Amino acid sequence: MSGKGLEPVRWRSGRLEVIDQTLLPLRLSYARLRTVDQVCSAIRTMRVRGAPLIGVVGGFGLVLSLKKIRTDDMVQARRQLRKYADLLIGTRPTGVNLRWAVERVFNASAKAEEVSSLSEILSKEAVAIFDGELEAARRIGKYGSAVLEDGDKVLTHCNAGALATVGYGTSLAVVRAAVEQRKRISVIATETRPLLQGSRLTAFELAHDKIPVKVIVDSAAAQMMARGVVDKVLVGADRILRTGHVTNKIGTLPIALSAKFYGVPFYVAAPVSTVDMVTDPSMVVIEERDQREVLYVAGRRVAPRNVEALNPAFDITPPELVTGIVTDRGVAGPPFVESLRSLSG
């Protein structure tokens, strides 16, 4: 359960239900995902989004893939399970939580002596990931609230709240925890083109929790900082490298650059499960999404018919622009190679 009752994902008696985030804020509705293929589709189409939430849903998706396994031979069963694990991981290659969670559930299959016991063992592991991510969100709020002062105006980008996790959030967990401490915090949310996660989701969550929020167009962020309106920038992350490089929703990098220029502290909030201690920055795959997301708005084309679009889903913010990284084990500061290693160990 997230703050104030929002439950982005529910697992009940082997049934997976998720809030369909493409319908927000006009309609709060759950989609029931019965098969691994439906889970893959939900992730690709961003009915489910947000790195921690995608990881949890991917873990449950692997449990649902057991419905397709028609063998009593454990070797064959694990071979088929591996195929579905790879299918799930391939739906969103940039974020690290999805691979982490799916691999964890897959590895749990090694504990099974018979195919008939796989469902119970994998379900137990997926639920443990769910519970762990919810507790991690609470701890992120606990550690991160210290970076916010009474009266702060916080600028955030995309959605890193309850809807991006199993509840409470990452960057919005910090905001929620500070508000629970009776600090007067208000939020400026970028609309976050092209799918408007800021105006549709972040504003929805904060309004739901009665936390003051105003929406701005993405390109107004620098002007807000130039006017001295922003006290802190606080964003989530889809992947954080051991070097402190932060992969997040496209548009994060220009906000970080503006924050550095105007002397505004730039914080990132994410669980340790989002930290990738292995990959080199040059090896991060930036997902290129369907260009129609840019060329169309609400189903209507807004660009000339003979024009194409580029639609990278993420950008990478270098560690030189990051003030601190709030995790569920504490706040990491520069040099990040040392601090993240300490927290991740």
SVG drawing of the C-alpha trace seen along z (x, -y; Angstrom):
<svg xmlns="http://www.w3.org/2000/svg" viewBox="-12 -36 48 71">
<polyline fill="none" stroke="black" stroke-width="0.4" points="0.0,0.0 1.4,-3.4 0.8,-6.7 -2.9,-7.7 -4.1,-4.4 -2.6,-4.3 -1.6,-0.7 0.2,-0.6 0.4,3.2 -1.5,5.9 -0.8,9.7 -3.8,11.7 -4.0,15.4 -1.8,15.7 -3.5,12.7 -1.5,9.6 -3.3,6.3 -1.7,3.0 -2.9,-0.6 -3.1,-1.4 -1.0,-4.6 -1.9,-5.5 -5.4,-6.3 -4.4,-8.7 -5.3,-11.3 -8.8,-11.0 -9.5,-7.5 -8.0,-5.3 -8.4,-1.8 -6.7,1.5 -5.6,3.8 -5.5,7.6 -2.4,9.3 -2.9,13.0 0.0,14.0 3.7,13.2 2.9,11.8 0.4,9.4 3.0,8.3 5.5,7.6 3.0,5.6 2.1,3.6 5.7,2.7 6.4,1.8 3.3,-0.4 4.1,-2.1 0.8,-1.0 3.4,-0.1 6.4,-2.4 9.0,-3.5 12.1,-1.5 11.3,0.1 7.7,0.9 8.8,2.4 11.2,4.6 8.5,5.9 6.0,6.4 8.6,8.2 9.3,10.6 5.6,11.4 5.6,11.8 8.1,14.6 5.8,16.3 3.0,16.0 5.2,17.5 5.0,20.9 1.5,21.2 3.3,21.9 5.6,24.5 4.3,28.0 7.0,30.4 7.8,32.3 11.5,32.2 13.3,29.6 16.1,29.0 13.6,28.3 11.4,26.2 14.3,24.0 15.4,23.7 11.9,22.4 11.9,20.2 15.1,18.6 13.5,17.8 10.7,15.9 13.1,14.2 15.1,12.8 11.8,11.8 10.8,9.8 14.2,8.2 14.2,7.1 11.1,5.0 12.9,2.1 16.7,2.4 17.8,-0.8 16.5,-0.4 18.5,1.9 15.7,2.9 13.9,5.1 16.9,7.3 17.8,7.4 14.3,8.5 13.7,11.0 17.1,12.6 16.4,12.9 13.2,14.7 14.8,16.9 17.6,17.8 15.1,18.8 14.0,21.6 17.3,23.4 15.7,24.2 13.0,26.3 13.4,30.0 10.2,30.6 8.4,28.5 5.3,28.6 7.0,26.6 8.2,23.8 5.0,21.7 5.3,21.5 9.0,20.8 8.9,18.1 5.8,16.4 7.5,16.3 10.6,14.6 8.5,12.1 6.5,11.1 9.8,10.7 10.9,8.3 7.6,6.4 7.9,6.1 11.6,5.1 10.9,2.3 8.1,0.9 10.3,0.8 13.2,-0.7 10.9,-3.5 10.1,-4.3 13.8,-4.3 14.6,-6.6 12.0,-9.0 13.6,-8.7 17.2,-9.4 16.2,-12.0 13.9,-14.2 17.0,-15.6 18.0,-17.3 14.8,-19.3 14.2,-22.4 11.0,-23.9 9.6,-26.1 11.5,-24.5 10.2,-24.6 11.3,-21.4 11.5,-20.9 11.0,-17.3 11.0,-15.7 9.0,-12.8 7.3,-10.7 9.2,-9.1 6.4,-8.7 4.1,-5.9 3.1,-5.2 6.8,-4.5 7.2,-2.0 5.1,0.3 4.2,-2.6 5.4,-5.8 8.0,-6.6 11.6,-7.5 12.0,-11.3 8.4,-11.8 9.1,-9.6 11.6,-12.3 8.8,-14.9 6.2,-12.8 8.5,-12.1 9.4,-15.8 5.7,-16.7 5.0,-14.1 7.6,-15.9 5.4,-19.0 7.8,-20.7 6.1,-23.1 7.1,-21.7 5.7,-22.6 6.6,-21.0 7.1,-22.3 6.6,-19.4 7.8,-19.5 5.1,-18.2 7.7,-15.7 7.2,-15.3 6.3,-13.4 4.1,-11.2 3.5,-13.9 4.3,-11.7 4.8,-14.9 1.5,-16.6 -0.5,-13.3 1.1,-11.3 3.2,-13.4 0.6,-16.2 -2.1,-13.6 -0.3,-11.9 0.6,-15.1 -2.9,-16.6 -4.2,-13.3 -2.1,-13.7 -2.9,-17.4 0.8,-18.5 1.0,-21.8 2.1,-21.3 2.3,-23.5 3.0,-22.2 5.4,-23.8 6.5,-23.0 9.8,-21.3 11.6,-24.2 10.6,-26.5 12.8,-24.8 15.9,-26.9 13.8,-30.1 12.3,-29.0 15.9,-28.6 17.0,-31.9 14.2,-33.6 15.2,-31.9 11.9,-30.1 13.6,-26.6 15.4,-25.6 16.2,-22.0 15.9,-19.7 14.9,-16.1 14.6,-13.4 14.4,-9.6 16.6,-7.3 16.3,-4.3 20.0,-3.3 22.8,-4.7 26.3,-3.6 29.1,-3.1 30.6,-6.3 27.6,-8.4 26.3,-8.7 22.5,-8.9 20.3,-7.6 16.8,-9.1 13.9,-10.3 15.0,-12.4 15.2,-16.0 16.9,-15.4 20.3,-16.4 19.4,-20.0 17.7,-20.4 21.0,-19.3 23.0,-21.6 20.7,-24.6 20.9,-23.6 24.7,-23.6 24.8,-27.0 22.3,-28.6 23.7,-26.9 20.6,-24.8 21.3,-21.5 20.5,-18.5 19.6,-15.3 18.7,-11.9 16.6,-9.3 16.6,-5.6 16.9,-2.3 20.2,-0.4 18.5,2.0 18.8,-0.8 22.6,-1.0 24.6,0.8 28.1,1.5 29.3,3.2 28.4,1.3 30.6,-1.3 28.9,-4.6 29.7,-4.1 27.9,-0.7 24.5,-2.0 21.8,-1.4 19.5,-4.4 16.1,-3.1 14.7,-4.7 10.9,-4.7 8.3,-5.0 8.6,-8.3 4.8,-8.6 5.0,-9.6 6.5,-12.8 4.6,-13.3 1.2,-12.8 -0.6,-14.3 -3.8,-12.5 -4.0,-10.6 -3.7,-13.6 -0.7,-14.3 0.9,-17.7 3.9,-17.5 3.9,-17.6 3.3,-14.3 6.7,-14.2 8.7,-14.8 10.2,-12.1 11.1,-12.3 13.9,-11.2 12.6,-9.9 15.3,-8.8 13.6,-7.8 16.5,-8.7 19.6,-10.8 22.7,-10.4 23.6,-13.1 27.3,-13.0 28.3,-12.9 29.8,-16.4 26.3,-17.7 24.9,-15.6 24.9,-16.9 23.9,-13.7 22.2,-10.4 19.5,-9.3 19.2,-5.6 17.5,-3.2 20.8,-2.8 21.8,-6.4 22.8,-9.5 25.8,-9.1 28.0,-12.1 31.0,-12.7 33.2,-10.9 30.4,-8.5 32.7,-5.6 33.6,-5.3 30.2,-6.2 28.1,-4.0 30.5,-1.1 30.1,-1.6 26.3,-1.7 26.0,1.2 28.4,3.5"/>
</svg>
